Amino acid sequence: MLRRIFLPSILIVLAYGFWISPDFKEISAGVAIFLFGMISLEEGFKAFSGGTLERILQKSTNKLYKSIGFGFVTTAIMQSSSLVSVLTISFIGAGLIGLTQGIGIILGANIGTTTGAWLMAGFGLKVKISAYAMPMLVFGVILIFQKAKSLKGIGYILTGLGFLFLGIHYMKEGFEAFKNTIDLASFAVDGFKGLMIFIGIGVLATVVMQSSHATIVLILAALAVGQITYENALALTIGANIGTTITAIIGSLSSNIDGKRLAAAHFIFNVVTATIAVLLMDQMIVSVDAISDFLGIANDNHTLKLAVFDSLFKIIGVLMFIPFVDKLVKFLQTKLKPSAVSEAKSFDTVKYLNDSVLETSMTAMAAIKKETKHLYDNAFEIITHGLNIKRSNILSDMPLEEVVKDSYSQSAIDIDDFYHHKIKGIYGEIIDFSTKAQSQMAHEEIKELYKIKLANKDIVEAVKDTKHLQKNLVKYSKSTNTHIKSEYNSMRKDLAELLRTINLIAMSDQEDEILLLLSKAKVHTERYDIIANGKLDNLIRNRLISNEMATSLMNDSGYAYNISANLIAMAEIIYVTDNSEMIIEEEEVKEILNQKDEQ
Amino acid sequence: MSVKKFITDVKNYLGLDDFKKSGKKKSIKRLLEKLKARKEILDKTPRKNLNKKELKALKEEQAIITLQIKKGEKILDELNAESHKDSKKLKGEKNGKK
C-alpha cells in the first residue's frame, strides 16, 4: 500500500516544486543527471568485471586488511560504494568470498566514499567543472556506439563522469540562484533537535536517491553557497551514511543468507558509527578544526571541513570495528540463520543460485559450478548408499576390502525417493538458472556453461544407473554362489575406489595430482570392465555362474561402467581448471593397458 | 585501413595474442616440471621393498606420467611453432611494407 502511494506522492511533490521554483527544478535536474552519471559509471565498470575485477577481488581479499584496502581502492576509483556492495554481495552469494572478507570490503568502501567528498569540495566547487563534462560526454557517447566491449565500457565511464560533472554544475548553479529567492539557512535548527532532524533528512534523501554520494555532493553544493549551516551539513552527512545501507539491504534481498548477513553488518556498522558521531559531536567538531588547521584549511572553508569530518568519522568507525569483525561474524551467524530444513529425506534446495550472483557472468558461472559440486555431494551420498557402502568409510583411509564388508544397510534403499528429494529439484534449478545466466555471457563462456550442464547430466545419469544396479547388487552380494558374490563385491569395490579418487581430486589443489588421479581412474575403469577383460566369458564357459546370473552380471557391469564413465567425465569438467588436454584419452588408456598386458 | 585491420595491427604490435599463448606455455611448462619431478621420485623408488600390488601401481603411475610428459611436450612444441610462425609472419609483413 505504502509503495503504491510513495512514488506518485514524490512525483506530485516534485512537479509542484518545479512549478513554483525554476531553481528547485535546476537543482533536481542536477541530482537526476548526477544519478544518471552514476548509473552510467557503474555500467562502464561492469563491462570490465568479466574477469579482471573478480580476479583482483579473489586475490586481494584473503586477509582482513587486504579486504579493507580493496574496498577503499575500488570505491575510490569507481566512486560508487553501492556498486562495490552489490558486487560483494554477489561474490558472497556465489561462495567466492566469505562473510569476513565481505565485511572487510564494506568497511574499506565506507572510507573509499570519502574520496568523493574530497574531490567535490577540493575540485568540483572551485573549478568550472561543466567545461570538462562536455568533451567527456561527446567522446563517451562515440565510444558507447563501438562494438568492442572494452571500448563500450570506457565510453560508459566517460559518459558517467561527464554526467556527474554536469550534475554537480547544475546543483551548484541551482543553489546559487536559489539563494537570491529563498534563504534555506533560515530554516536551520540548532542543538540536538536540529542534529536529529537533519540526520533524518539525510537518511530520507539517501533512501530516495539510493546514493550517499549524491546526497553528500548535494550537501556540499548547498553548503558552498551558505544555504545550510555547517552543523546541519554534518548531521546530513551522518544521515546519508545510514541511508546508504538501504542499497545493500535491497541488494541482499535476492541473495543467500551470507549476503543478508553482510547487509546486516553494513547496517550495524553505519548505525553504530553514526551513534558514536552523534554522542561525540562536540569532540568531533574540535578534532575536525584541529585537523583542518594542520592541513592548512581555512577556518571558514566549510566544504573542505565537511570532507575532513566525513573522513574522520568513517575512519574512526572502521578502526573501532576491526577488532570486532570476527565477533560480528559470529553474532550474525547465530542471529541470522537459513530457514530450518529437517535432515535426512527433506527436499534439498540450491545453495548458491540466486539473483545476486547474476550481477556478473563470472559470479554466475562460479555459482553454477559450486552448485554442481553440491549436486555431486548429494549424488555421492545416494551412490554410496546404493552400493550399500558407508560414506564415512569412503572418505577415510580404510582398505577398500573392508569398506565393502562394512555394509550401510541390510536392505535396499529407495533411490527414487532420494533422487526426488536430493537431485531432481537442484538439477532443474541449475538448468533453469543456466538459461538465465547465459543471456549475459560471451560465446566462450556459453561453451564453458554447456560443459557444466553436461557435467550435471552426467551426475544425474550416474544416480539413475545406480538405481538399476542396486537391485541385483543387494541380491548377489549375499549370494551363496561365491563367484557371483565376489564379482558384485569387486564391482562395489571398484566404484568405491573411484568415489574415493574423486574425493581426493576435489580436495587437491595440485594440478599434476588431479590429472594423474583422473588418468588413473580412466585406466581402472577400462581394466575393471569384465566384459572387455574376458572375465565374464570365463565364468560362463566354466559354468561357475548360472545363465540368469550371467545376464544380470553382464547388464550390471554395463551400469557400473556407465557410472564410472559419467563420474569421470563430470570430474574432468568440474575439477580440472587448466590444461584439460593433458588428461589421457581413450586410445592412450588402451596403450597403457596393452603395456601392462605385455608385462 | 579498416577498423578490423587496425585492431589486428595494434594487437600484433602489442603482442596481445602472444600474451595469451605465453600464458598457456608457462602453465604447461610449470605442469611439465611438476610431472617430471614426480616421475623422478617414482623412478628412484626402490622396488625391492614393494609387494606385487604396489609394484603394479607404481608401474601404472610411471606409464601414465610418461605419457602425460610426452603429451605436454608435444603441446609445448606446437605452441612454440605457432609463435615462431606468427613472429615470422609479422616480420615478413613489416619488410613488405618497407
Interface residues (C-beta under 8 A of the other chain):
Chain A: A148 Q510 E511 D512 L515 L516 S519 K520 V523 D578 N579 E581 M582 I584 E588 E591 I592 Q595 K596 Q599
Chain B: I7 S27 I28 L31 K34 L35 R38 K56 K59 E60 E61 A63 I64 I65 L67 Q68 K71 G72 I75
